[in-house]
Amino acid sequence: MLWKLFYTENESSNLFVLILAPLDVSQPLSDIHVLLGQPGTLTLTCDAFPVPKVTWYFNDTELKNTTKHKIEAKPTLYTLTVNKCDHPDVGTYRARIDNGIENTEQTAKLHVGVKPKVEATKPANDQTCTIGQDTQISWKFSGIEKPEVTWLFNGEPLETIERFHITETEDGTSTLSIQKAELTDKGVYTAKATNAVGVAEAKTTLNIAGIKPVLTTDLDATLQATKGESMTIKLSATGTPRPDIVWIRGNDELVPSDRIQVSAPTEDGDDTYTITILNVQPEDQGDYSAKVTNVGGTLKTKKCKVTVTKTPEFLAKPTTQEVQQGENAVFETKVDGYPIPKVMWLLNGKPLTPKDGAQIEMNAPTGDAKLTIPKVDLQQHAGSVTCRLENVHGSQEETVHLNVLAAPLIVTQLRKQEETVSGKDVTLRVVVRGSPRPDAEWFFNDIMMTSANSSYDEEKSEYQLLLKEPTVASSEGTYRVVLISELGEADSTPCVLTVLEPVKLTKIGPTSEVVDLKVGEPFEFLADIDGKEAPKVQLTKDGKEVKFTSVEDMRHIYSIHEVRPEHQGVYKLTAKNKTSSEETSVTLNVT
């Protein structure tokens, strides 16, 4: 702040103080941009005392108030308005500020411009590009000063990525190049031209076209799947972009899950699509197809008829059962197959039915099958039990055993009487049922035979005792057998063995086969006869039976005290029993 002293004529009595304010330009001049033909105003704000004078210059030529230039000064506000700005008005404007104490200058430039303009009939168009191909979008703009062009995608600044390139030419053409167009490139691209006096936009709607899918390998007409296993259906398809596949069974779309797995190609050159269904079940049967789609179009495959089958299979096999006599025997199994197999049970090769008293159960949904034989009997039910499965695709069977636990039971007793010939082997037999198989103890005349030659015929359930070369002295007597198991014992009826001996005929006299006697002489035919059973003895003369004179024990005697001619003839002695026969003869001549 400046102070200035003023004195009146009578300086001793009058004193004036004038306070001066320096120039304070609070709003300096600044460059302006004016649209061609429009007024442009340069403005500055300056505070000072004394009030300054502002002089305006254009390219160092002082400007005056005219229709072209309007100069105004208001308290602290100073303006220059250039009317109907044109290109000759472009240049540097200067304001000289002077209040007689201080002075300063302000300069600014005035620019006259033209708004950006799209050099096209319409500022919008549509464009189509095939996916994977290169494409370009170009727009030409004019304007003064030359506009700056920026690009937007769907209203947002275009991202800078390697596939996008922007170039400009001197004539104002801006080109957006897109390499290997993708589906995501579809949208509205805006070229925005901006300069100091305006903005212009041009829009291109870019559509991405695809190559319609083509089936290179269609579905097979039929497919047979195995229940419980996995099945896979395949197709091959090409198209750009790579098609999407929707798998269909009947009219229902199949949704991927833990059991339903779909796959699509992931590498170039691979065009195989698959659907795999794990643990196939009968409800997976039906007509399968696929819808193949991309932006280029949609097609449907042929239908593949899937049938589910399975040969019969045992998931849990029946097991051998041991059951006490009179109790129930239960055989259980778990089966699988499709169609559901028919389950048949056989006992010792013969089919079991409810008529046989068997209870047969089958739970088709779970595959559980059961056979119950009530009140089992050793003789009737013991043996092999077979479970047979059958359906149209095959059969399967499993054989186990039913062991009926029972105390020994003699089915066929020893014969009460048994005969054999001395020296000829004989076998004593007894048929016994029992489980577990009983042990046999043989007795002879109530004394246990420690070294008995015994055996067992498993097929017949027959216990045997072989007596080799029996004799009356060593073998004849009473036999029996005791059958013993942990469940009990059984004692057979006794068997009396008789050892037969063949006929033994000893001729005592005459010692020759022909005897010549004279009338009145004595004749005697004498023989000892033995055997077991006792032989039947007969004496004949010329075929006619004659009586013995005497029989004492083994000795048989035929005697004539005085022979006569009628006694002449052939005398034959015959002895026989069950085992053999013997004979001897003598010819008597009487003269």
C-alpha positions as CSV (number, residue, x, y, z in Angstrom):
1,M,0.0,0.0,0.0
2,L,1.3,3.5,-0.9
3,W,0.8,6.6,1.1
4,K,0.9,10.0,-0.5
5,L,0.7,13.3,1.5
6,F,-1.0,16.4,0.1
7,Y,-0.7,19.9,1.6
8,T,-3.0,22.8,1.1
9,E,-1.9,26.4,0.7
10,N,-1.8,26.6,4.3
11,E,0.3,23.6,4.8
12,S,0.6,24.3,8.4
13,S,-3.0,23.8,8.8
14,N,-4.3,21.3,6.1
15,L,-3.0,17.8,5.4
16,F,-4.5,15.1,2.9
17,V,-3.5,11.4,2.9
18,L,-4.1,9.4,-0.3
19,I,-3.9,5.6,-0.1
20,L,-2.9,3.8,-3.4
21,A,-3.7,0.1,-4.1
22,P,-1.4,-1.9,-6.4
23,L,-2.7,-3.9,-9.4
24,D,-4.3,-7.2,-8.3
25,V,-5.2,-9.5,-11.2
26,S,-7.4,-12.0,-9.5
27,Q,-8.6,-13.7,-12.8
28,P,-6.0,-13.6,-15.5
29,L,-6.8,-14.0,-19.2
30,S,-7.0,-17.6,-20.4
31,D,-7.1,-19.2,-23.9
32,I,-10.5,-19.8,-25.3
33,H,-11.9,-22.0,-28.0
34,V,-14.8,-20.6,-30.0
35,L,-17.1,-22.4,-32.4
36,L,-16.9,-20.9,-35.9
37,G,-19.4,-18.0,-36.3
38,Q,-20.0,-17.7,-32.6
39,P,-18.8,-14.8,-30.3
40,G,-15.8,-15.4,-28.1
41,T,-15.2,-13.4,-24.9
42,L,-11.9,-12.8,-23.2
43,T,-12.2,-11.9,-19.5
44,L,-10.0,-10.7,-16.7
45,T,-10.6,-9.4,-13.2
46,C,-8.3,-6.7,-11.8
47,D,-8.6,-4.6,-8.6
48,A,-6.4,-1.5,-8.1
49,F,-6.5,2.2,-7.1
50,P,-6.5,4.4,-9.0
51,V,-8.8,2.4,-11.3
52,P,-6.7,1.0,-14.1
53,K,-7.2,1.4,-17.8
54,V,-7.2,-1.7,-19.9
55,T,-6.1,-1.5,-23.6
56,W,-6.7,-4.6,-25.9
57,Y,-4.4,-5.7,-28.7
58,F,-4.7,-8.4,-31.4
59,N,-1.4,-9.4,-32.8
60,D,0.0,-6.2,-31.4
61,T,-2.7,-4.0,-33.0
62,E,-4.8,-2.0,-30.6
63,L,-8.5,-2.8,-30.8
64,K,-11.3,-0.3,-30.6
65,N,-15.0,-0.7,-29.8
66,T,-16.5,-1.8,-33.1
67,T,-19.2,-4.2,-34.3
68,K,-16.5,-6.8,-34.5
69,H,-14.9,-6.1,-31.2
70,K,-16.8,-5.1,-28.1
71,I,-14.8,-3.8,-25.2
72,E,-16.4,-3.4,-21.8
73,A,-15.1,-2.3,-18.4
74,K,-17.1,-2.8,-15.2
75,P,-15.7,-2.5,-11.7
76,T,-12.8,-4.9,-11.6
77,L,-14.2,-6.8,-14.6
78,Y,-12.8,-6.2,-18.1
79,T,-13.9,-8.1,-21.2
80,L,-13.3,-8.2,-24.9
81,T,-15.9,-9.9,-27.1
82,V,-15.0,-10.9,-30.7
83,N,-18.2,-11.3,-32.6
84,K,-18.8,-13.9,-35.3
85,C,-15.5,-15.6,-34.8
86,D,-13.8,-16.7,-38.0
87,H,-10.4,-18.1,-38.8
88,P,-8.8,-14.6,-39.3
89,D,-9.7,-14.0,-35.6
90,V,-7.4,-16.7,-34.5
91,G,-4.3,-15.4,-32.7
92,T,-2.9,-13.9,-29.6
93,Y,-4.9,-11.2,-27.7
94,R,-3.1,-8.9,-25.2
95,A,-4.5,-6.7,-22.5
96,R,-2.4,-3.8,-21.1
97,I,-3.4,-2.8,-17.6
98,D,-2.2,0.6,-16.4
99,N,-3.4,2.9,-13.5
100,G,-0.7,5.4,-13.8
101,I,1.2,4.0,-11.0
102,E,1.7,0.4,-12.1
103,N,1.1,-1.5,-15.3
104,T,1.0,-5.1,-16.4
105,E,0.0,-7.3,-19.4
106,Q,-2.1,-10.4,-19.8
107,T,-2.1,-12.5,-23.0
108,A,-4.4,-15.3,-24.2
109,K,-5.0,-17.2,-27.5
110,L,-8.3,-17.4,-29.2
111,H,-9.0,-20.6,-31.2
112,V,-11.8,-20.9,-33.7
113,G,-12.8,-24.5,-34.3
114,V,-15.4,-26.7,-36.0
115,K,-17.2,-29.5,-34.2
116,P,-16.2,-33.1,-35.1
117,K,-18.4,-34.6,-37.8
118,V,-19.0,-38.2,-38.9
119,E,-18.1,-38.4,-42.6
120,A,-20.8,-40.9,-43.4
121,T,-24.4,-41.0,-44.5
122,K,-25.5,-42.4,-41.2
123,P,-23.5,-42.5,-37.9
124,A,-24.5,-46.1,-37.2
125,N,-24.3,-49.4,-39.0
126,D,-24.4,-53.1,-38.6
127,Q,-21.5,-55.5,-39.3
128,T,-21.2,-59.3,-39.2
129,C,-18.0,-61.3,-38.7
130,T,-17.5,-65.1,-38.7
131,I,-16.2,-66.3,-35.4
132,G,-12.4,-66.9,-35.5
133,Q,-12.0,-64.5,-38.4
134,D,-10.4,-61.1,-38.4
135,T,-12.5,-58.0,-38.9
136,Q,-12.2,-54.1,-38.9
137,I,-14.5,-51.3,-38.0
138,S,-13.7,-47.9,-39.5
139,W,-15.1,-44.4,-39.1
140,K,-14.0,-41.1,-40.7
141,F,-14.3,-37.8,-38.8
142,S,-13.6,-34.2,-39.7
143,G,-13.3,-31.1,-37.5
144,I,-11.2,-28.1,-36.6
145,E,-9.1,-28.7,-34.6
146,K,-8.5,-32.3,-35.6
147,P,-10.6,-34.4,-33.2
148,E,-9.2,-37.1,-31.0
149,V,-11.0,-40.5,-31.4
150,T,-11.5,-43.0,-28.6
151,W,-13.4,-46.3,-28.8
152,L,-16.0,-47.7,-26.4
153,F,-17.6,-51.2,-26.2
154,N,-21.2,-51.4,-25.0
155,G,-20.8,-47.9,-23.6
156,E,-17.6,-48.6,-21.6
157,P,-14.1,-47.7,-22.6
158,L,-12.6,-50.4,-24.8
159,E,-10.2,-52.6,-23.0
160,T,-6.7,-52.9,-24.3
161,I,-6.1,-56.5,-25.3
162,E,-3.7,-58.1,-27.8
163,R,-6.4,-58.9,-30.3
164,F,-7.6,-55.2,-30.5
165,H,-5.5,-52.6,-32.5
166,I,-6.5,-49.0,-33.3
167,T,-5.0,-47.1,-36.1
168,E,-5.6,-43.6,-37.6
169,T,-4.9,-42.0,-41.0
170,E,-4.2,-38.4,-41.9
171,D,-7.7,-38.0,-43.4
172,G,-9.3,-38.6,-40.0
173,T,-10.2,-42.2,-40.4
174,S,-9.9,-44.3,-37.2
175,T,-9.9,-48.1,-37.6
176,L,-10.4,-50.8,-34.9
177,S,-9.0,-54.1,-36.0
178,I,-10.2,-57.3,-34.2
179,Q,-8.2,-60.5,-34.6
180,K,-9.8,-63.9,-34.4
181,A,-13.2,-62.7,-33.3
182,E,-14.8,-64.4,-30.4
183,L,-18.4,-64.6,-29.3
184,T,-17.7,-62.2,-26.5
185,D,-16.8,-59.6,-29.1
186,K,-20.4,-59.3,-30.1
187,G,-21.9,-55.8,-29.2
188,V,-21.9,-52.1,-29.9
189,Y,-18.7,-50.4,-30.8
190,T,-18.7,-46.6,-30.5
191,A,-16.0,-44.3,-32.1
192,K,-16.1,-41.0,-30.1
193,A,-14.4,-38.0,-31.8
194,T,-13.7,-35.1,-29.5
195,N,-12.1,-31.6,-29.9
196,A,-12.3,-28.4,-28.0
197,V,-15.6,-27.4,-29.5
198,G,-17.6,-30.6,-29.6
199,V,-18.1,-34.3,-29.8
200,A,-19.4,-36.7,-32.5
201,E,-20.1,-40.4,-32.2
202,A,-20.4,-43.2,-34.7
203,K,-21.7,-46.7,-33.7
204,T,-21.3,-50.1,-35.2
205,T,-23.2,-53.1,-34.0
206,L,-21.0,-56.1,-34.5
207,N,-22.6,-59.5,-34.8
208,I,-20.6,-62.7,-34.6
209,A,-21.7,-65.4,-36.9
210,G,-20.8,-69.1,-36.4
211,I,-20.4,-72.1,-38.7
212,K,-23.4,-74.4,-38.3
213,P,-22.6,-77.7,-36.5
214,V,-22.0,-80.7,-38.7
215,L,-22.2,-84.3,-37.4
216,T,-19.2,-86.3,-38.5
217,T,-20.2,-89.4,-36.5
218,D,-23.9,-89.9,-35.5
219,L,-25.2,-92.0,-32.7
220,D,-25.4,-95.8,-33.1
221,A,-28.9,-97.0,-33.7
222,T,-28.8,-99.4,-30.7
223,L,-26.7,-100.0,-27.6
224,Q,-26.9,-102.9,-25.2
225,A,-25.8,-101.9,-21.7
226,T,-25.2,-104.2,-18.7
227,K,-27.0,-103.6,-15.5
228,G,-24.7,-102.4,-12.8
229,E,-21.9,-101.5,-15.2
230,S,-21.2,-98.2,-17.0
231,M,-22.2,-97.3,-20.6
232,T,-20.9,-94.6,-22.9
233,I,-22.6,-93.0,-25.9
234,K,-20.5,-91.1,-28.4
235,L,-20.9,-88.6,-31.2
236,S,-18.5,-86.4,-33.2
237,A,-19.5,-82.9,-34.3
238,T,-17.7,-79.9,-35.8
239,G,-18.7,-76.3,-35.9
240,T,-17.5,-72.8,-35.1
241,P,-17.6,-72.0,-32.3
242,R,-17.3,-75.5,-30.9
243,P,-20.9,-76.7,-30.4
244,D,-22.6,-77.2,-27.1
245,I,-24.3,-80.6,-26.5
246,V,-27.5,-81.3,-24.6
247,W,-28.1,-85.0,-24.1
248,I,-31.7,-86.2,-24.1
249,R,-33.5,-89.4,-23.0
250,G,-37.0,-89.5,-24.5
251,N,-38.1,-86.0,-24.0
252,D,-36.1,-85.2,-20.9
253,E,-32.8,-83.4,-20.9
254,L,-30.2,-85.2,-18.9
255,V,-28.4,-83.1,-16.2
256,P,-24.9,-84.1,-15.3
257,S,-24.4,-85.6,-11.9
258,D,-22.2,-88.0,-10.0
259,R,-23.7,-90.8,-12.0
260,I,-24.2,-89.0,-15.3
261,Q,-21.0,-87.7,-16.7
262,V,-20.6,-85.7,-19.9
263,S,-17.4,-84.7,-21.7
264,A,-16.6,-82.3,-24.6
265,P,-13.5,-82.0,-26.7
266,T,-10.8,-79.8,-25.2
267,E,-8.1,-79.9,-27.8
268,D,-7.9,-78.9,-31.4
269,G,-8.6,-81.7,-33.7
270,D,-10.8,-83.5,-31.2
271,D,-14.5,-83.4,-32.0
272,T,-15.8,-86.3,-29.8
273,Y,-18.6,-85.7,-27.3
274,T,-19.6,-88.5,-24.8
275,I,-22.1,-89.2,-22.1
276,T,-21.3,-91.9,-19.6
277,I,-23.8,-93.3,-17.1
278,L,-22.4,-95.2,-14.2
279,N,-24.1,-98.2,-12.5
280,V,-26.7,-98.6,-15.3
281,Q,-30.2,-99.5,-14.1
282,P,-33.3,-100.6,-16.0
283,E,-34.7,-97.1,-15.7
284,D,-31.8,-95.9,-17.9
285,Q,-33.4,-97.7,-20.9
286,G,-34.9,-95.6,-23.7
287,D,-34.2,-93.5,-26.8
288,Y,-31.2,-91.3,-26.4
289,S,-30.4,-88.3,-28.7
290,A,-28.4,-85.1,-28.5
291,K,-29.1,-81.5,-29.5
292,V,-26.0,-79.9,-31.0
293,T,-26.0,-76.1,-30.9
294,N,-23.8,-73.1,-31.6
295,V,-24.5,-69.5,-32.8
296,G,-24.5,-70.8,-36.3
297,G,-27.5,-73.1,-35.8
298,T,-28.8,-76.3,-34.1
299,L,-29.2,-79.9,-35.2
300,K,-30.4,-83.1,-33.6
301,T,-28.8,-86.5,-33.8
302,K,-30.5,-89.8,-34.6
303,K,-31.9,-91.8,-31.8
304,C,-30.0,-94.5,-30.0
305,K,-32.1,-97.2,-28.5
306,V,-30.5,-98.3,-25.2
307,T,-31.6,-101.6,-23.7
308,V,-30.3,-102.8,-20.3
309,T,-29.6,-106.5,-19.8
310,K,-27.6,-108.7,-17.4
311,T,-27.0,-112.4,-17.3
312,P,-28.0,-113.9,-13.9
313,E,-25.4,-113.4,-11.2
314,F,-25.2,-114.3,-7.5
315,L,-24.4,-111.2,-5.4
316,A,-24.5,-113.4,-2.3
317,K,-24.3,-117.2,-2.7
318,P,-26.2,-119.7,-0.7
319,T,-24.2,-121.6,1.9
320,T,-24.2,-125.2,3.2
321,Q,-26.6,-125.6,6.2
322,E,-26.4,-128.0,9.1
323,V,-29.8,-128.5,10.7
324,Q,-31.0,-130.7,13.5
325,Q,-33.5,-133.4,12.5
326,G,-37.1,-131.9,12.6
327,E,-36.0,-128.3,12.5
328,N,-36.3,-125.8,9.6
329,A,-33.6,-125.4,7.0
330,V,-33.2,-121.9,5.5
331,F,-31.1,-121.1,2.4
332,E,-30.7,-117.4,1.5
333,T,-29.1,-115.8,-1.5
334,K,-29.0,-112.4,-3.3
335,V,-29.2,-112.4,-7.0
336,D,-29.1,-109.9,-9.9
337,G,-29.9,-109.9,-13.5
338,Y,-32.2,-108.2,-16.1
339,P,-34.8,-109.2,-16.8
340,I,-35.1,-110.3,-13.2
341,P,-34.0,-114.0,-13.3
342,K,-36.3,-116.9,-12.4
343,V,-35.0,-118.6,-9.3
344,M,-35.4,-122.4,-9.0
345,W,-34.4,-124.6,-6.0
346,L,-33.5,-128.2,-6.5
347,L,-33.0,-130.9,-3.8
348,N,-30.7,-133.7,-5.0
349,G,-31.4,-132.7,-8.6
350,K,-35.2,-132.6,-8.2
351,P,-37.0,-129.2,-8.4
352,L,-38.6,-128.2,-5.1
353,T,-42.2,-126.8,-5.1
354,P,-44.7,-125.7,-2.5
355,K,-46.3,-129.1,-3.1
356,D,-43.2,-130.6,-1.6
357,G,-43.7,-128.5,1.5
358,A,-40.9,-126.1,0.5
359,Q,-41.5,-122.4,1.1
360,I,-40.0,-120.3,-1.7
361,E,-39.7,-116.6,-1.5
362,M,-38.4,-114.0,-4.0
363,N,-38.2,-110.2,-3.5
364,A,-37.7,-108.9,-7.0
365,P,-36.8,-105.3,-6.2
366,T,-34.0,-106.3,-3.8
367,G,-33.0,-109.6,-5.4
368,D,-33.3,-111.5,-2.1
369,A,-34.3,-115.1,-2.5
370,K,-35.1,-117.6,0.2
371,L,-35.8,-121.3,0.5
372,T,-37.3,-122.8,3.7
373,I,-37.6,-126.5,4.2
374,P,-39.7,-127.1,7.3
375,K,-39.0,-130.0,9.7
376,V,-36.1,-131.5,7.8
377,D,-35.7,-135.3,7.7
378,L,-32.4,-136.9,7.2
379,Q,-33.6,-139.5,4.8
380,Q,-35.9,-137.2,2.9
381,H,-33.9,-133.9,2.7
382,A,-30.2,-134.5,3.3
383,G,-28.1,-134.0,0.2
384,S,-27.3,-131.3,-2.3
385,V,-29.3,-128.1,-2.7
386,T,-29.0,-126.3,-6.0
387,C,-30.1,-122.7,-6.6
388,R,-30.5,-122.1,-10.4
389,L,-31.0,-118.7,-12.0
390,E,-32.3,-118.2,-15.5
391,N,-33.3,-115.4,-17.8
392,V,-33.2,-114.9,-21.6
393,H,-29.6,-114.0,-21.5
394,G,-28.2,-117.0,-19.6
395,S,-28.2,-119.1,-16.5
396,Q,-26.2,-119.6,-13.4
397,E,-26.3,-122.1,-10.6
398,E,-24.7,-122.8,-7.2
399,T,-24.9,-126.1,-5.3
400,V,-24.4,-126.4,-1.6
401,H,-25.4,-129.1,0.9
402,L,-28.0,-129.7,3.5
403,N,-26.6,-131.7,6.4
404,V,-29.3,-133.0,8.6
405,L,-27.9,-133.7,12.1
406,A,-29.6,-136.9,13.4
407,A,-28.9,-139.8,15.7
408,P,-28.0,-143.1,14.0
409,L,-31.0,-144.8,12.5
410,I,-30.8,-148.3,11.1
411,V,-32.7,-148.3,7.8
412,T,-31.9,-151.8,6.7
413,Q,-31.1,-154.3,9.5
414,L,-28.7,-157.2,9.4
415,R,-30.4,-160.4,8.1
416,K,-31.4,-162.6,11.0
417,Q,-29.9,-165.6,9.3
418,E,-26.9,-165.7,7.0
419,E,-25.4,-168.8,5.4
420,T,-22.1,-169.2,3.6
421,V,-19.9,-172.0,2.5
422,S,-16.8,-172.8,4.4
423,G,-13.9,-170.9,2.8
424,K,-16.1,-168.6,0.8
425,D,-16.0,-164.9,1.7
426,V,-19.2,-163.5,3.1
427,T,-20.2,-159.8,3.8
428,L,-22.7,-158.7,6.5
429,R,-24.5,-155.4,5.6
430,V,-26.5,-152.8,7.4
431,V,-27.8,-149.5,6.0
432,V,-27.7,-146.6,8.5
433,R,-28.8,-143.0,8.3
434,G,-27.2,-140.5,10.7
435,S,-25.3,-137.2,10.6
436,P,-22.6,-136.8,11.5
437,R,-21.8,-140.3,10.1
438,P,-21.8,-142.8,13.0
439,D,-18.9,-145.0,13.9
440,A,-19.5,-148.8,13.7
441,E,-18.5,-151.3,16.4
442,W,-19.0,-155.0,15.3
443,F,-19.5,-157.8,17.8
444,F,-19.2,-161.6,17.4
445,N,-20.9,-163.6,20.0
446,D,-21.1,-160.4,22.1
447,I,-17.4,-159.8,22.0
448,M,-16.3,-156.6,20.1
449,M,-14.2,-157.4,17.1
450,T,-11.0,-155.3,17.4
451,S,-9.6,-156.3,14.0
452,A,-12.8,-156.5,12.0
453,N,-12.4,-156.0,8.3
454,S,-15.2,-153.4,8.1
455,S,-15.9,-150.7,5.5
456,Y,-18.5,-148.0,4.6
457,D,-20.2,-147.5,1.2
458,E,-21.0,-143.7,1.3
459,E,-23.3,-143.9,-1.7
460,K,-25.5,-146.5,-0.1
461,S,-24.9,-145.4,3.5
462,E,-24.1,-149.0,4.1
463,Y,-21.8,-150.4,6.8
464,Q,-20.1,-153.7,5.8
465,L,-18.3,-156.5,7.6
466,L,-16.2,-158.8,5.4
467,L,-15.6,-162.3,6.7
468,K,-12.8,-163.9,4.7
469,E,-12.6,-167.7,4.2
470,P,-15.0,-168.4,7.0
471,T,-15.0,-171.7,8.8
472,V,-17.4,-173.3,11.2
473,A,-14.9,-173.2,14.0
474,S,-13.8,-169.6,13.6
475,S,-16.8,-167.8,12.0
476,E,-20.0,-169.5,12.8
477,G,-22.0,-167.6,15.4
478,T,-24.0,-164.4,16.2
479,Y,-23.0,-161.1,14.8
480,R,-24.3,-157.6,15.6
481,V,-23.2,-153.9,15.1
482,V,-23.6,-150.8,17.3
483,L,-23.7,-147.4,15.5
484,I,-22.4,-144.5,17.6
485,S,-22.4,-140.7,17.1
486,E,-22.4,-137.7,19.3
487,L,-26.1,-137.5,18.9
488,G,-26.8,-141.1,20.0
489,E,-26.4,-144.8,19.1
490,A,-28.3,-147.7,17.5
491,D,-27.9,-151.4,18.1
492,S,-28.7,-153.7,15.2
493,T,-30.6,-156.9,15.4
494,P,-28.3,-160.0,15.7
495,C,-27.4,-162.1,12.7
496,V,-26.7,-165.8,13.0
497,L,-24.1,-166.9,10.5
498,T,-24.1,-170.5,9.5
499,V,-21.1,-171.9,7.7
500,L,-22.0,-174.7,5.4
501,E,-19.6,-177.5,4.4
502,P,-19.7,-179.6,1.2
503,V,-20.6,-183.3,1.1
504,K,-17.8,-185.6,1.9
505,L,-18.4,-189.2,0.7
506,T,-15.9,-191.9,1.6
507,K,-16.4,-195.4,0.1
508,I,-15.3,-198.0,2.5
509,G,-16.2,-201.2,0.6
510,P,-16.2,-202.9,-1.7
511,T,-12.9,-201.4,-2.8
512,S,-13.5,-202.2,-6.5
513,E,-16.1,-200.9,-8.8
514,V,-17.2,-204.4,-10.0
515,V,-17.9,-207.3,-7.7
516,D,-18.4,-210.9,-9.0
517,L,-20.2,-213.3,-6.6
518,K,-21.7,-216.7,-6.7
519,V,-25.2,-217.4,-5.5
520,G,-25.3,-217.7,-1.8
521,E,-22.3,-215.5,-1.1
522,P,-22.6,-212.4,1.0
523,F,-22.5,-208.7,-0.4
524,E,-22.0,-205.5,1.6
525,F,-21.9,-201.8,0.2
526,L,-20.5,-199.5,3.0
527,A,-19.7,-195.7,2.9
528,D,-19.1,-192.8,5.4
529,I,-21.0,-189.6,4.5
530,D,-20.5,-186.2,6.1
531,G,-21.4,-182.5,5.3
532,K,-23.2,-179.4,6.7
533,E,-26.0,-179.2,6.3
534,A,-26.5,-183.0,6.6
535,P,-26.5,-184.4,3.2
536,K,-29.5,-186.2,1.7
537,V,-28.4,-189.8,0.9
538,Q,-30.0,-192.2,-1.6
539,L,-29.1,-195.7,-2.8
540,T,-30.5,-197.0,-6.0
541,K,-30.2,-200.4,-7.9
542,D,-30.5,-199.9,-11.6
543,G,-32.2,-196.6,-10.9
544,K,-34.6,-197.8,-8.3
545,E,-34.2,-196.8,-4.7
546,V,-33.4,-199.4,-2.2
547,K,-33.2,-199.0,1.6
548,F,-30.0,-199.1,3.5
549,T,-29.6,-202.0,5.9
550,S,-28.4,-199.7,8.6
551,V,-27.4,-196.0,9.1
552,E,-25.4,-195.0,12.1
553,D,-24.0,-191.4,12.2
554,M,-21.9,-191.1,9.1
555,R,-21.8,-194.9,8.3
556,H,-24.3,-196.1,5.7
557,I,-24.5,-199.9,5.1
558,Y,-26.3,-202.0,2.6
559,S,-25.8,-205.8,3.0
560,I,-27.2,-209.1,1.5
561,H,-26.4,-212.3,3.3
562,E,-26.8,-214.6,0.3
563,V,-27.0,-213.2,-3.1
564,R,-29.2,-214.5,-5.7
565,P,-29.5,-213.8,-9.4
566,E,-32.1,-211.1,-8.8
567,H,-29.5,-209.1,-6.7
568,Q,-27.4,-208.6,-9.8
569,G,-27.2,-205.0,-11.0
570,V,-25.6,-201.5,-10.6
571,Y,-25.8,-200.0,-7.1
572,K,-25.3,-196.2,-7.0
573,L,-24.9,-194.1,-3.8
574,T,-25.7,-190.4,-4.0
575,A,-25.2,-187.8,-1.3
576,K,-26.0,-184.0,-1.6
577,N,-26.7,-180.9,0.4
578,K,-27.1,-177.1,-0.4
579,T,-23.5,-176.8,-1.3
580,S,-22.5,-179.9,-3.2
581,S,-23.3,-183.5,-4.2
582,E,-21.2,-186.7,-4.4
583,E,-21.8,-190.2,-5.7
584,T,-20.2,-193.6,-6.0
585,S,-21.3,-196.9,-7.5
586,V,-20.5,-200.6,-7.7
587,T,-21.6,-203.3,-10.2
588,L,-22.6,-206.6,-8.7
589,N,-22.5,-209.7,-11.0
590,V,-24.1,-213.0,-9.6
591,T,-23.3,-216.4,-11.2
